[in-house]
């Protein structure tokens, strides 16, 4: 696939890195020659220095025969105009734009295809995606990651097993015996970084990272099997009143007691006007005296969301040390999340990894309905649609046990119409089934994509 990526920031660079390693023809456009040079030194791709919305730059980047334009610069307006130019000049089939401003997002009629005011096929809002991610973590205490499939009818949840929990020290098969009413499937287990095939005879150990699929209403019940019971959260403290902090407070303030710390007085005054039930505090989230005065030890969750990743890590570590039950930090570098998570910071939140999943959903070969980056980007969970018949497809009409799946790839559930089916060895895949697949090593993704591609005889 020929893809032009506009913007070589964190999201653009991460996307380019993923796609260049999967045999795509990638061109990256950015104003900074230095950033482009560093990118080209590491990856097999083309780079063009220039303004991302200028027609001559788009033409030089290969826009005339590109399959897709992905505009992820720091400017909403540049991203939208670039998509308009790509459609007007080249009729580029797929146009994706990152848009941050709520003012645009509140008017979906502006974009959504060639017939709308702006010919943008997909709008990606990092702030909205990150907010949704954090809300799900707060709704499900104990979870490391919660992602939706089949329009939210089934969720994949990652948890870290703790000694003393019912399932720890027990075989996987025993979970179904204890919880006969729970329809679930363990998709993957990681032990000391190694992928363990989750067969019924495998014994869950303390520290195992377990990923399972289950209905949303049963997430907490199953999470309690792997961890000592986590009480529901009530008190939330947010550090940083930027776009994400404000969105999160708005989403939470009706159900939780929320405090928000913002250092800028003008911004704090604005937040005080738009957030009706959130207590706004003026100050530095790394100020021990302020945290002590605001009873940090009584907070169920402290989440640091400023635009400074290192400051988020430090304030989250401080809050945890001072008694906060759970500490989360927004990090700007994906490498930081692997280093700090599980220590004094419980959960590291990487906007580029979360945004990447939404982008990859549109880029993967085959018919892919959803993509989620798992385990800090080292694994992926996808929802792939099976087309064709037994003659034209490698999966349709076949039982799960008859598929020659590479190690680390696990078919975990099917969505058939309105029905969600947890798969077993004798489950047969039918045409148009949505198959939820966990890929423990994302380098195996091309093999999964090939499995869901139909032969040319399919009509």
Secondary structure as UniProt FT lines:
FT   STRAND          2..6
FT   HELIX           10..20
FT   TURN            21..23
FT   STRAND          25..30
FT   HELIX           33..42
FT   STRAND          46..49
FT   TURN            52..53
FT   HELIX           55..60
FT   TURN            61..62
FT   HELIX           63..65
FT   STRAND          68..71
FT   HELIX           76..90
FT   STRAND          94..98
FT   HELIX           102..105
FT   HELIX           108..110
FT   TURN            114..115
FT   STRAND          122..124
FT   HELIX           126..139
FT   TURN            141..142
FT   STRAND          143..149
FT   HELIX           150..152
FT   STRAND          154..160
FT   TURN            163..164
FT   TURN            166..167
FT   HELIX           173..178
FT   TURN            179..181
FT   STRAND          185..191
FT   TURN            192..193
FT   STRAND          194..196
FT   TURN            200..201
FT   STRAND          203..204
FT   TURN            206..207
FT   STRAND          209..214
FT   HELIX           216..218
FT   HELIX           219..226
FT   STRAND          235..239
FT   HELIX           243..252
FT   TURN            253..255
FT   STRAND          257..262
FT   HELIX           265..274
FT   STRAND          279..282
FT   TURN            285..286
FT   HELIX           288..293
FT   TURN            294..295
FT   HELIX           296..298
FT   STRAND          301..304
FT   HELIX           309..321
FT   TURN            322..323
FT   STRAND          326..331
FT   HELIX           334..340
FT   TURN            342..344
FT   STRAND          347..350
FT   HELIX           351..363
FT   STRAND          368..374
FT   HELIX           375..377
FT   STRAND          379..385
FT   TURN            390..392
FT   TURN            396..397
FT   HELIX           400..402
FT   TURN            407..408
FT   STRAND          409..416
FT   TURN            417..418
FT   STRAND          419..422
FT   TURN            425..426
FT   TURN            431..432
FT   STRAND          434..439
FT   HELIX           442..444
FT   HELIX           445..451
FT   TURN            456..457
//
